[in-house]
Amino acid sequence: MRILFIAPYIGATYGGTSKIVTELIQGIGRPGVTVDLVTTDANGSENLDVPLNVWIPEKCYRIQYFNCWHWNDFIFSPSLVSWLANHVIDYELVHTHTIFAPLILFSQWICKFHHIPYIVTPHGMLESWALSYKAWKKQMYYALFENRTLKQSSTIQATASSEVDNIKSLGLNTPIVFIPNGIHCHEFENLPEPEIFYQNFPATRNKTLILFLGRIDPKKGLDLLAPAFAKVHEKFPETHLVIAGPDSIGFLPTVKNYFTQASCLDAVTFTGMLTGELKFAALTAASLYVAPSYSEGFSMSVLEGMASGLTCVITTGCNFPEAAAAQAAHMVDIDADAIANALIQCLSNPQSAKAMGDRARDFICQNYTWEHAAEKLIQVYRAIIDKKPLPKYSTFEVSEPEKLKL
């Protein structure tokens, strides 16, 4: 099989989507499967310092970067489009990532012109909140372009069970496969000591840390987290909130104002984006993980928090009801008081919280790995290329709570 991945960006500034694309492609590349990735050098307000217009060999795949024009999340690359027009016929199937992106739209048009099947992974961009954010622009774009390209795709990959329902509600009549994201369990087996994190951020030392790990973005619910944390901090003064993530759209001043208005900014540390050992040290140093999101595709950071054995408080917007059903996370309404009450419950019952964190680690490693995701995608690719029925991935089978290794 010859597979081509197309993504507008893989710069770390863009958060989980970038990691998902690179992790998936590493899992898919293997004997008998040739897989390439084309993308741009976009990375927030800057550009990646990478060679352009040449193949760069990576483990199990190749990647080629193209120069682009970009402003915030709007990215376009004439050179990538030109390359694709000449080379898409070298592939048996194209897998596009994200939607509401002109670069992806042109790529799908080129696929259609050359009769090359393509798969679409929206990465949560068809969720209700995501569609309502800047709604008039998206409604126009969807009506003019996106609706048709989604209908013409071979299948749409949903990464969360609720995303399946939301896509079905659009009336596209396009096959949907449900293949969630994953993690590499071995990365969480020997986490570094928290001292590494404390040395970099001394204000967090000797505190009970609550960790938020994600982009500084309106959809992440930081306007809810501010009053929620203020309520928690009043009851537990030793708590300290760590907000770890990149600010790719200049939203950080607004977020800081949320915490100023809630009178708890002094108990908050903004670390910027954390990677590698420092990110894992932050997970080790934390006592709780919180994801107050309005909307997610399928959050990589939630998976990482749970795989680290942290007790996680997540909202319904995180689209992970399976975690709640397995008693592996606290799932609450998208509401500041609900978030605060769940955090207070965890801090008031540390033994129960630890037991939930232990369940979370086992639950994720048993069910949500990149190996599982890659195997299922390869089956989907083969079915499309061979023009056979798609695998019936309408549900994702997970271990029942009583079968977990506590």
C-alpha positions in Angstrom: 0.0 0.0 0.0 1.1 3.5 -0.8 -0.5 6.0 1.6 -0.2 9.8 1.7 -0.9 11.9 4.8 -1.7 15.6 4.3 -1.8 18.0 7.3 -1.8 21.8 7.2 0.7 21.8 10.1 2.6 19.6 12.5 4.3 22.3 14.5 4.1 21.7 18.2 2.4 25.1 18.7 -0.8 23.6 17.3 -1.2 21.1 20.1 -2.7 17.6 20.0 -3.5 17.4 16.3 0.2 17.7 15.4 1.1 14.9 17.8 -1.8 12.7 16.6 -0.7 12.9 12.9 3.0 12.0 13.6 2.1 9.2 16.1 -0.4 7.6 13.7 2.0 7.7 10.7 4.8 6.1 12.8 2.4 3.3 13.7 1.2 2.8 10.2 4.6 2.6 8.5 5.8 -1.0 8.3 6.8 -3.6 5.7 4.2 -3.6 2.9 2.9 -0.1 3.8 4.7 2.9 2.3 3.5 6.1 4.0 4.5 9.7 3.4 3.5 13.0 5.0 3.3 16.4 3.3 2.8 19.5 5.4 3.8 23.1 5.8 6.4 24.9 7.9 3.7 26.8 9.8 4.3 27.0 13.6 2.1 29.7 15.1 3.5 33.2 14.6 6.8 31.7 13.2 7.9 29.1 10.7 9.6 25.8 11.4 13.4 25.8 10.7 13.3 22.8 8.4 14.5 21.9 4.9 11.8 22.6 2.3 10.7 20.7 -0.8 12.8 17.6 -0.1 12.0 14.3 1.5 13.3 13.9 5.0 13.4 10.2 6.1 12.0 9.5 9.5 11.5 6.1 11.2 8.9 4.2 9.2 7.9 7.2 7.0 9.1 10.2 5.0 8.1 13.8 5.4 8.2 16.8 3.1 7.7 20.4 4.2 6.5 23.2 2.0 6.6 27.0 2.6 3.3 28.6 3.4 1.4 31.8 4.1 -0.3 31.6 7.5 -2.2 33.8 9.9 -3.3 32.2 13.2 -4.9 28.9 12.0 -5.4 30.0 8.4 -2.7 28.2 6.4 -2.1 28.0 2.6 0.7 26.6 0.5 0.7 27.0 -3.3 3.9 24.9 -3.5 2.3 22.0 -1.7 -0.8 22.2 -3.9 1.4 22.3 -7.0 3.4 19.3 -5.8 0.2 17.3 -5.0 -1.3 18.0 -8.4 1.8 16.3 -9.9 2.3 13.5 -7.4 -1.0 12.4 -6.0 -1.2 9.6 -8.6 1.8 8.0 -6.9 -0.4 7.0 -4.1 -3.3 4.6 -3.6 -5.1 6.5 -0.9 -4.8 10.0 0.8 -5.6 10.6 4.5 -6.3 14.3 5.2 -6.3 15.9 8.6 -8.5 18.7 9.9 -11.2 20.5 8.0 -12.3 24.1 7.4 -8.8 24.5 5.9 -8.4 25.8 2.3 -5.2 23.7 1.9 -7.1 20.5 2.7 -10.0 21.6 0.5 -7.7 22.0 -2.5 -6.0 18.7 -1.7 -9.4 16.9 -1.7 -10.3 18.5 -5.0 -7.1 17.2 -6.5 -7.8 13.7 -5.2 -11.2 13.8 -6.7 -9.9 15.0 -10.1 -7.4 12.1 -10.2 -9.8 9.5 -8.8 -7.7 8.9 -5.7 -9.8 7.9 -2.7 -9.3 10.0 0.4 -10.2 9.7 4.1 -11.0 12.7 6.3 -10.2 13.0 10.0 -11.9 16.2 11.4 -10.1 16.1 14.8 -13.2 17.4 16.6 -14.0 20.2 14.2 -17.5 18.9 13.6 -18.4 19.0 17.3 -21.3 21.3 18.2 -19.2 23.9 20.1 -16.6 24.0 17.4 -19.2 24.6 14.8 -20.8 27.4 16.8 -17.5 29.2 17.3 -17.2 31.8 14.6 -20.3 30.2 13.3 -21.2 32.5 10.4 -17.8 31.8 8.7 -18.1 28.1 9.2 -21.7 27.9 8.1 -20.8 29.6 4.8 -17.7 27.6 4.3 -19.5 24.3 5.1 -22.4 25.1 2.8 -20.2 26.1 -0.1 -17.3 23.6 0.2 -17.0 21.3 3.2 -20.3 19.5 2.9 -19.5 18.2 -0.6 -15.9 17.1 0.1 -17.1 15.2 3.2 -19.7 13.5 1.2 -17.2 12.5 -1.5 -14.7 11.1 0.9 -14.4 7.3 1.3 -14.9 7.5 5.0 -14.7 9.9 7.9 -12.6 8.9 10.9 -14.2 9.8 14.3 -12.0 9.7 17.3 -14.7 9.9 20.0 -18.0 8.1 20.3 -20.0 11.3 20.5 -18.3 12.6 17.4 -19.8 9.6 15.5 -23.3 10.8 16.5 -22.5 14.4 15.7 -21.3 13.5 12.2 -24.3 11.3 11.6 -26.6 14.2 12.6 -25.2 16.2 9.6 -26.9 13.8 7.2 -23.8 13.2 5.1 -24.5 9.5 4.4 -20.7 9.0 4.4 -19.3 5.9 6.1 -17.8 6.6 9.5 -15.1 4.6 11.3 -14.6 5.1 15.0 -10.8 4.8 15.8 -9.7 6.7 18.9 -6.3 8.2 19.5 -3.8 6.5 21.8 -0.6 6.6 23.7 2.6 4.6 24.0 2.3 2.9 27.4 6.1 2.4 27.8 6.5 6.2 27.9 4.6 6.3 31.2 6.3 3.3 32.9 9.3 5.2 34.4 8.3 8.8 34.7 11.0 11.3 35.8 11.3 12.7 39.3 9.2 15.9 40.0 12.3 17.7 41.1 13.0 18.5 37.4 9.8 20.4 37.2 10.3 22.2 40.6 13.7 23.4 39.5 12.2 25.1 36.5 9.2 26.5 38.3 10.1 27.1 41.9 6.8 28.6 42.8 5.2 25.1 42.5 7.5 23.5 45.1 5.7 22.2 48.3 2.3 22.8 46.7 -0.6 20.5 45.8 -0.5 20.9 42.1 -3.5 20.8 39.8 -2.4 20.5 36.1 -4.0 21.8 33.0 -2.2 20.6 29.9 -3.3 22.1 26.6 -3.4 25.0 24.2 -4.4 28.5 25.5 -7.5 28.6 23.5 -11.2 29.7 24.0 -12.5 26.2 23.6 -10.4 24.9 26.5 -12.7 26.4 29.1 -10.1 28.4 31.1 -12.9 31.0 31.7 -14.6 28.3 33.8 -11.4 27.0 35.4 -10.6 30.4 36.9 -13.6 30.7 39.2 -13.5 26.9 39.8 -9.9 27.1 41.0 -10.6 30.2 43.1 -13.3 28.1 45.0 -10.8 25.2 45.4 -8.0 27.4 46.5 -10.1 29.1 49.2 -10.8 25.7 50.7 -7.3 24.3 50.1 -4.8 27.1 50.3 -1.9 24.8 49.5 -3.2 24.1 46.0 -1.5 25.6 43.0 -2.7 25.6 39.4 -0.2 24.8 36.6 -1.4 25.9 33.1 0.9 24.3 30.6 0.5 24.9 27.0 1.3 27.1 24.0 -0.4 30.4 23.2 -0.7 30.3 19.4 -3.4 32.9 19.0 -2.5 35.6 21.6 -5.2 34.5 24.0 -2.9 34.4 27.1 -3.6 38.0 28.3 -7.4 37.3 28.3 -6.8 34.1 30.3 -4.7 35.9 32.9 -7.4 38.4 33.3 -9.9 35.6 34.1 -7.7 34.6 37.1 -7.2 38.2 38.1 -10.9 38.7 38.2 -11.2 35.5 40.3 -8.6 36.8 42.7 -6.3 33.7 42.4 -3.7 34.7 39.8 -0.9 34.5 42.5 -1.6 30.8 42.8 -1.3 30.1 39.1 1.9 29.3 37.1 1.9 29.6 33.3 4.7 27.4 32.0 4.2 27.8 28.3 4.5 24.6 26.2 6.1 21.7 28.0 7.7 18.8 26.0 9.8 15.8 26.7 11.2 15.1 30.2 9.9 18.4 31.5 6.3 17.6 30.5 6.5 14.1 32.1 8.0 15.7 35.2 5.0 18.0 35.4 2.7 15.0 35.3 4.7 13.4 38.1 4.6 16.5 40.2 0.8 17.0 39.8 -1.8 15.6 42.2 -4.8 16.2 39.9 -5.4 16.8 36.3 -8.2 19.0 35.0 -9.7 19.5 31.5 -12.5 22.1 31.6 -13.0 22.0 27.8 -16.1 23.1 26.0 -15.2 20.9 23.1 -12.5 18.3 22.1 -12.0 15.8 19.4 -10.3 13.2 21.5 -7.9 14.9 23.9 -4.3 13.7 23.9 -3.6 15.4 27.1 -6.4 13.7 28.9 -5.0 10.3 27.8 -1.6 11.4 29.0 -2.9 12.5 32.4 -4.8 9.3 32.9 -1.9 7.1 31.7 0.3 8.9 34.3 -2.0 7.6 37.0 -3.5 11.0 37.8 -7.1 11.5 39.0 -8.6 13.5 36.2 -11.6 15.9 36.3 -12.9 16.3 32.7 -16.0 17.9 31.3 -18.6 16.3 29.0 -17.0 18.4 26.3 -14.0 16.2 26.4 -16.1 13.4 24.7 -14.8 10.6 26.9 -17.9 8.9 28.5 -16.0 5.6 28.4 -13.7 6.9 31.1 -16.6 7.8 33.4 -18.3 4.4 32.7 -15.1 2.7 33.7 -14.8 4.8 36.9 -11.5 6.0 35.6 -12.2 9.7 35.6 -14.6 12.3 37.0 -16.8 13.6 34.2 -18.8 16.7 35.0 -21.0 19.2 33.3 -19.4 22.2 31.5 -19.9 24.4 34.5 -17.5 26.2 36.9 -19.2 24.9 40.1 -19.3 21.3 38.8 -15.6 21.5 38.0 -14.8 23.0 41.5 -16.9 20.5 43.4 -15.2 17.5 41.6 -11.7 18.9 42.4 -12.7 19.5 46.0 -14.1 15.9 46.3 -10.8 14.5 45.0 -8.7 16.6 47.4 -11.0 15.7 50.3 -10.7 12.0 49.6 -7.1 11.3 48.6 -7.3 7.5 48.9 -10.3 7.3 46.6 -8.6 9.7 44.2 -5.5 7.6 44.1 -7.6 4.4 43.4 -9.2 6.2 40.5 -5.8 7.2 39.2 -4.6 3.6 39.3 -7.8 2.5 37.4 -7.2 5.3 34.9 -3.6 4.1 34.1 -4.8 0.5 33.5 -7.8 1.5 31.5 -5.8 3.6 29.1 -3.0 1.1 28.6 -5.5 -1.7 28.0 -7.6 0.1 25.5 -6.1 3.3 24.0 -2.7 2.8 22.3 -1.3 3.9 19.0 -0.7 0.2 18.1 -4.5 -0.4 18.3 -5.3 2.7 16.3 -2.7 2.0 13.5 -3.9 -1.6 13.1 -7.5 -0.5 12.7 -6.6 2.2 10.2 -4.6 -0.2 8.1 -7.6 -2.5 7.9 -9.7 0.5 6.7 -7.1 1.5 4.1 -7.0 -2.1 2.7 -10.8 -2.2 2.5 -11.0 1.1 0.6 -8.1 0.2 -1.8 -9.5 -3.2 -2.5 -13.1 -1.7 -2.8 -14.4 -4.0 -0.1 -16.8 -3.2 2.8 -15.3 -1.2 5.6 -14.8 -2.8 9.0 -17.7 -2.2 11.4 -16.0 0.2 13.8 -19.2 1.8 15.0 -18.3 1.2 18.6 -15.1 0.8 20.5 -14.8 -2.2 22.8 -13.2 -1.4 26.1 -12.5 -3.4 29.2 -15.3 -3.4 31.8 -14.4 -1.8 35.2 -14.4 -5.1 37.0 -11.9 -6.6 34.5 -9.3 -3.8 35.1 -6.2 -4.6 37.0 -6.6 -2.5 40.1 
